[in-house]
Amino acid sequence: MWRFPAGLLVLAMSAATSDGTVRAPAAAGALAAETIVGRWDITIAGPDRPLPSWLEVRPSGNGYLVGQFVGVVGSARPIARVENADGSFRFSIPPQWEQGKGDLVVEGRVQGDALAGSMTFPDGKRLEYTAKRAPSLRRTAAPTWGPPVRLFNGTDLTGWHALGTNQWRAVNGVLQSPKSGANLVTDSTFGDYRLHLEFRYPKGSNSGVYQRGRYEVQIEDSVTTEPQNDLLGGVYGFIAPSEVAAKQPGEWQSFDITLVGRMLTVVANGKTVICNREIPGITGGALDSNEGEPGPLLLQGDHGPIEYRNITLRRAR
């Protein structure tokens, strides 16, 4: 039977505050009250706009800290070791989709329930960031559901806007992105909900539906034998579907998605491929890292041609 050192056990335990965030407990013995253990919603001071990121740190074995990190783009990456002393921390990970060949290096200090520091990117650029503890998003009661509301009227883009030069169009009840271009976002924002939508892609194409603009449920030409978290029905980089539910390119397919707090269920083409699983944090490409707030739906349009139709949503009451 494995053993958990008493000091790290105290470090790992946490309690929910009144606003739902996860707070590390006060110090016990030699442990500092300010600890980096937990999940963090990061905002990077980008050159043009704030950029979202995410971090989780957890104890491992005999006094070490490990974790996982989500950058501005890409999937969750493991952190082999987080160095932590006197309220300061540091870790490095290999590049993923960033430009450059160096490691991505994250340094900072714990300031109560906040972090502040800098990231040095693989191309050598350095940006400052701040972070706050991620909210638990636990719900105390099961929701009831409002009536279905059509988010796409079938004739134009009313209720939606493109993040950039628009290539989306409405044709005969179908929302089309005929080529790679801008992502499309709802004008409205949502908390907990049930979403139905149908989609179709040509061979080799790729899209995704970002829940609250933060958690991508992947859409991709995924006729394969093994489910993966970066293929159809997965939460990109975090949760693999339980089975491969993809149809052939050119066929209409469907998602029925239920999101309550962090708990997600995905039914793909009539098959439940994710059943009430927790989403740990934002996925790469998220609009922001403000997980405690409602957010829009985002349809990814920058990875190839894609079509959507019959998009309806039932809000939780």
Backbone hydrogen bonds, N-H to C=O, Kabsch-Sander energy under -0.5 kcal/mol:
donor,donor_aa,acceptor,acceptor_aa,energy
9,L,5,P,-2.2
10,V,6,A,-1.8
11,L,7,G,-1.9
12,A,8,L,-2.4
13,M,9,L,-1.6
15,A,23,R,-2.2
17,T,21,T,-2.4
20,G,17,T,-1.9
22,V,134,A,-1.1
23,R,15,A,-2.5
23,R,21,T,-0.6
31,L,28,A,-1.6
35,T,33,A,-0.7
38,G,57,V,-2.5
40,W,55,L,-3.2
41,D,132,K,-3.0
42,I,40,W,-0.7
42,I,53,S,-2.1
43,T,130,T,-2.9
44,I,51,L,-3.5
45,A,128,E,-2.9
46,G,44,I,-1.7
46,G,49,R,-0.7
51,L,44,I,-2.5
53,S,42,I,-1.9
54,W,70,V,-2.1
55,L,40,W,-2.1
56,E,68,Q,-2.5
57,V,38,G,-2.6
58,R,66,V,-2.6
60,S,64,Y,-2.5
63,G,61,G,-1.8
64,Y,60,S,-1.3
66,V,58,R,-2.7
67,G,79,I,-1.6
68,Q,56,E,-2.0
69,F,77,R,-2.3
70,V,54,W,-2.5
77,R,69,F,-2.7
79,I,67,G,-3.0
80,A,78,P,-0.6
82,V,65,L,-2.7
83,E,81,R,-0.6
83,E,90,R,-2.7
85,A,88,S,-2.7
88,S,85,A,-2.2
89,F,108,G,-2.4
90,R,83,E,-2.1
91,F,106,V,-2.1
93,I,104,L,-2.0
101,K,122,P,-0.6
102,G,122,P,-1.6
104,L,93,I,-3.0
105,V,103,D,-0.6
105,V,120,T,-2.6
106,V,91,F,-2.8
107,E,118,S,-2.6
108,G,89,F,-1.9
109,R,116,A,-2.3
110,V,87,G,-2.8
111,Q,114,A,-3.5
114,A,111,Q,-0.5
115,L,131,A,-2.0
116,A,109,R,-1.5
117,G,129,Y,-2.0
118,S,107,E,-1.8
119,M,127,L,-2.9
120,T,105,V,-2.9
121,F,119,M,-0.6
121,F,125,K,-3.3
124,G,121,F,-2.9
127,L,119,M,-2.4
129,Y,117,G,-2.4
130,T,43,T,-2.1
131,A,115,L,-2.0
132,K,41,D,-2.1
133,R,113,D,-1.2
134,A,39,R,-2.2
136,S,20,G,-3.7
146,G,315,R,-3.0
149,V,313,L,-2.2
151,L,311,I,-2.8
152,F,311,I,-0.9
160,W,157,L,-2.2
161,H,185,V,-2.5
163,L,183,N,-2.6
164,G,162,A,-1.3
169,R,176,Q,-2.1
171,V,169,R,-0.5
171,V,174,V,-2.8
173,G,154,G,-1.5
174,V,171,V,-1.4
175,L,308,Y,-3.4
176,Q,169,R,-3.3
176,Q,174,V,-0.7
177,S,306,I,-2.7
181,G,301,G,-2.4
182,A,165,T,-0.8
184,L,299,L,-2.5
185,V,161,H,-2.7
186,T,297,L,-2.1
187,D,159,G,-2.8
190,F,295,G,-2.8
193,Y,259,L,-1.9
194,R,314,R,-2.1
195,L,257,I,-3.3
196,H,312,T,-2.8
197,L,255,F,-2.0
198,E,309,R,-2.2
199,F,253,Q,-2.2
200,R,307,E,-2.0
205,S,202,P,-1.9
207,S,219,I,-3.6
209,V,217,V,-2.3
210,Y,208,G,-0.6
210,Y,298,L,-2.9
211,Q,209,V,-0.7
211,Q,215,Y,-3.2
213,G,210,Y,-1.2
214,R,211,Q,-2.6
215,Y,211,Q,-1.7
216,E,214,R,-0.6
217,V,209,V,-2.5
217,V,215,Y,-0.6
218,Q,216,E,-0.7
218,Q,234,G,-3.0
219,I,207,S,-2.0
221,D,205,S,-2.1
222,S,220,E,-0.9
224,T,222,S,-1.5
231,L,228,Q,-1.5
233,G,218,Q,-2.5
234,G,231,L,-2.3
235,V,239,I,-2.2
236,Y,216,E,-2.1
236,Y,234,G,-0.8
237,G,229,N,-0.6
238,F,235,V,-2.8
239,I,235,V,-1.7
242,S,273,V,-2.4
245,A,243,E,-0.7
250,G,201,Y,-2.4
251,E,248,Q,-1.8
253,Q,199,F,-2.7
255,F,197,L,-2.5
256,D,267,V,-2.0
257,I,195,L,-2.8
258,T,265,T,-2.5
259,L,193,Y,-2.6
260,V,263,M,-2.5
263,M,260,V,-2.4
264,L,277,R,-3.0
265,T,258,T,-2.2
266,V,274,I,-2.3
267,V,256,D,-2.4
268,A,266,V,-0.6
268,A,271,K,-2.8
269,N,254,S,-2.3
269,N,267,V,-0.6
271,K,268,A,-1.9
273,V,266,V,-2.2
273,V,271,K,-0.9
274,I,266,V,-1.6
276,N,274,I,-0.6
277,R,264,L,-2.5
279,I,262,R,-2.1
283,T,214,R,-2.6
284,G,74,G,-1.0
285,G,72,V,-2.4
286,A,283,T,-1.4
287,L,213,G,-3.1
291,E,289,S,-1.9
293,E,290,N,-1.9
295,G,190,F,-2.3
298,L,210,Y,-1.4
299,L,184,L,-3.3
300,Q,208,G,-2.7
300,Q,298,L,-0.6
306,I,177,S,-1.9
307,E,200,R,-2.0
308,Y,175,L,-2.5
309,R,198,E,-2.0
312,T,196,H,-2.5
312,T,310,N,-0.8
313,L,149,V,-2.1
314,R,194,R,-2.7
315,R,313,L,-0.5
316,A,192,D,-2.4
317,R,144,T,-3.1
